[in-house]
Amino acid sequence: MEDDYFSIESILAENQKIQCTFKIDVPDMGHLDGGKAGDIKALSKVQIPLWMAYILIFSDYADFTIPPPFSARVRNALNAEPRSVRLSALVGQGGLWYGFGRMIMRLLNDVPAEELSGVLTKTFRARLPDVIDQAQHFASLHATSGPSAGDAGAAAFREGMDGTERELFQLAQDSARRTKAWYETSERGKR
């Protein structure tokens, strides 16, 4: 995922909401909480989009808590078996768990940011071989038995994948198909 202003993935990741606790009273902003109150009182907890939280946190108007997709419970599950966790179910809106994690890292101090970076990296490294293996498997199913045979299985596997993993899955599938087509048209494939 790019950190580009025009990147759809970046926009979706920054649109995830996090819980902020306000340190001061904020007049005429009660609508952020969805209520009819005109003001946000100090110590009020409000769910706001990450792009807005940057301003409030760095201006020292609010603090935030680690969002549920990166809680201790999720980290323990990822440490036990990263491949069994449905990352897409943790964040919604296209399932950009890795992108959301990178955005959260910007708000953390050095040690917690390094811990989160370690979780993201370890999870990605553990899941990547399965993503590539399944992509090549489904690409070969698709090539040998028609378009509908592998599509249902591929869709079921992709349900738990993060958006980044789905993109890599698609790239690996395309690569496997192209390699197979090249091999079949080369001199070696004709022997």
C-alpha positions in Angstrom: 0.0 0.0 0.0 1.3 3.4 -1.0 1.2 6.4 1.3 -0.1 8.5 -1.6 -2.7 11.2 -1.3 -4.6 9.7 -4.2 -4.2 6.0 -3.2 -7.6 4.3 -2.6 -6.0 1.8 -0.2 -4.5 4.7 1.8 -7.8 6.5 1.9 -9.7 3.4 3.1 -7.0 2.7 5.7 -7.2 6.2 7.0 -11.0 6.1 7.1 -11.0 3.4 9.8 -12.3 4.7 13.1 -10.4 4.7 16.4 -11.5 5.5 19.9 -10.1 8.8 21.2 -10.4 10.2 24.7 -10.5 14.0 24.7 -8.2 15.8 27.2 -10.0 19.1 27.0 -13.5 20.5 26.3 -14.1 21.1 22.6 -16.9 23.5 21.9 -19.4 23.0 19.1 -18.1 19.6 18.0 -20.6 17.3 19.7 -21.8 16.1 16.2 -18.6 14.1 16.0 -20.0 11.8 18.7 -23.3 11.5 16.8 -25.1 13.2 19.6 -27.1 16.4 19.8 -24.9 17.9 22.5 -23.1 21.0 21.3 -19.8 20.3 23.0 -17.4 17.4 23.6 -16.4 17.3 27.3 -13.0 16.4 28.6 -12.6 12.6 29.1 -15.3 11.9 26.6 -14.6 8.8 24.4 -15.5 9.3 20.7 -14.9 7.1 17.7 -13.4 9.2 14.9 -11.7 8.5 11.6 -7.9 8.0 11.7 -7.3 11.0 9.4 -9.0 13.3 11.9 -7.3 11.6 14.9 -3.8 12.6 13.6 -4.7 16.2 14.1 -6.2 15.8 17.5 -3.5 13.5 18.9 -0.5 15.5 17.6 -2.1 18.7 18.8 -2.5 17.1 22.3 -6.2 17.5 22.4 -6.9 13.7 22.7 -5.3 10.3 23.3 -6.3 7.1 21.7 -6.5 3.4 22.6 -5.1 0.6 20.4 -8.0 -0.5 18.1 -9.4 -4.0 18.5 -7.8 -5.3 15.3 -4.4 -4.9 17.1 -5.4 -5.8 20.6 -3.6 -8.3 22.8 -6.2 -11.0 22.0 -5.6 -10.6 18.2 -1.8 -10.5 18.8 -1.9 -13.7 20.8 -4.0 -15.4 18.1 -1.5 -14.3 15.4 1.4 -15.5 17.5 -0.2 -18.9 17.9 -1.2 -19.4 14.2 -1.1 -16.4 11.9 -2.8 -18.4 9.0 -5.9 -19.1 11.0 -6.9 -15.5 11.7 -9.3 -13.9 9.2 -7.6 -10.5 8.8 -10.4 -9.2 6.5 -13.0 -9.7 9.3 -10.9 -7.5 11.7 -11.1 -4.2 9.8 -14.0 -4.3 7.3 -14.1 -1.9 4.3 -12.0 -4.0 2.0 -10.0 -5.6 4.7 -6.8 -3.5 4.7 -5.4 -4.8 8.0 -1.8 -4.2 7.1 -2.4 -0.7 5.8 -4.4 0.2 8.9 -1.6 -1.2 11.1 0.9 1.0 9.3 -1.3 4.1 9.9 -1.6 3.2 13.6 2.2 2.8 13.9 2.5 6.5 13.0 0.6 7.4 16.2 2.6 5.2 18.5 5.9 5.9 20.3 9.1 4.0 19.4 8.7 0.8 21.5 4.9 0.1 20.8 5.5 1.0 17.1 8.3 -1.5 16.9 6.1 -4.1 18.5 3.3 -3.5 16.1 5.8 -3.5 13.2 7.0 -6.9 14.4 3.5 -8.3 14.5 2.7 -7.0 11.0 5.9 -8.4 9.6 5.7 -11.7 11.3 2.1 -12.2 10.2 2.9 -11.3 6.6 5.9 -13.6 6.4 3.9 -16.5 7.9 0.9 -16.1 5.6 2.7 -15.2 2.3 3.8 -18.8 1.4 0.2 -20.0 1.8 -1.1 -17.1 -0.3 1.3 -17.9 -3.1 0.8 -21.6 -2.9 -3.0 -21.3 -3.0 -2.8 -18.8 -5.9 -0.7 -21.2 -7.9 -3.0 -24.1 -7.0 -6.2 -22.3 -8.0 -4.5 -21.0 -11.2 -3.8 -24.6 -12.2 -7.3 -25.7 -11.3 -8.7 -22.8 -13.4 -6.5 -23.7 -16.4 -7.3 -27.4 -16.4 -10.9 -27.7 -15.6 -12.6 -24.6 -16.8 -13.4 -21.2 -15.3 -15.9 -22.3 -12.6 -14.1 -25.2 -11.0 -11.5 -23.2 -9.0 -13.4 -20.0 -8.6 -15.6 -21.2 -5.6 -12.5 -22.5 -3.7 -10.5 -19.4 -4.5 -13.3 -17.2 -3.3 -13.6 -19.1 0.0 -9.8 -18.9 0.6 -9.7 -15.2 -0.2 -12.4 -14.4 2.3 -9.9 -14.3 5.2 -7.2 -12.5 3.3 -6.3 -8.9 3.8 -6.6 -6.6 0.7 -2.8 -6.7 0.3 -2.8 -10.5 0.3 -5.7 -10.6 -2.2 -3.7 -8.4 -4.5 -0.6 -10.7 -4.2 -2.9 -13.7 -4.7 -4.2 -12.2 -8.0 -0.6 -11.4 -9.1 0.6 -14.9 -8.3 -2.4 -16.4 -10.2 -1.7 -14.3 -13.2 2.0 -15.2 -13.1 1.3 -18.9 -12.8 -1.1 -18.8 -15.8 1.4 -16.8 -17.9 4.2 -19.2 -17.0 2.1 -22.2 -18.0 1.1 -20.6 -21.3 4.7 -19.7 -22.1 5.9 -23.2 -21.3 3.2 -24.8 -23.5 4.2 -22.6 -26.4 8.0 -23.0 -26.0 10.1 -25.7 -27.6 10.4 -27.6 -24.3 6.6 -27.8 -23.9 6.1 -29.2 -27.3 8.4 -32.2 -26.7 
